[in-house]
Amino acid sequence: MATRFASLKKKLAGALGPSLGVLACAYFAYHAVHGERGVTSLVLLQDKVAEAEILADDLKAQREEWEHRVELLSPQALDLDMLEERARLMLNVGFERDYVIFLGRKGN
């Protein structure tokens, strides 16, 4: 009985090292995929970066549009006749000497 126990103890001691090695590899493999800095986190971060880049492109386009509109208001680019016409249209006013001709809408 003592020899059986000793041989079993010897086999378990011989299997302990490889078992711990396999468990350590499994632990690190799991965390390499599902951990805080694993592959799944990388994919999620890449998706967030793509969304942020799309948002940045949209904001850049809006900024360029506004910069162009502001540039049109500079004294060098401003057409005073068009400004007056637009102001009258927006304020719904005119001079007494102005004639207004209403055109029917298409389809009426």
Buried (B, 14 or more C-beta within 10 A) or exposed (E): EEEEEEEEEEEEEEEEEEEEEEEEEEEEEEEEEEEEEBEEEEEEEEEEEEEEEEEEEEEEEEEEEEEEEEEEEEEEEEEEEEEEEEEEEEEEEEEEEEEEEEEEEEEE
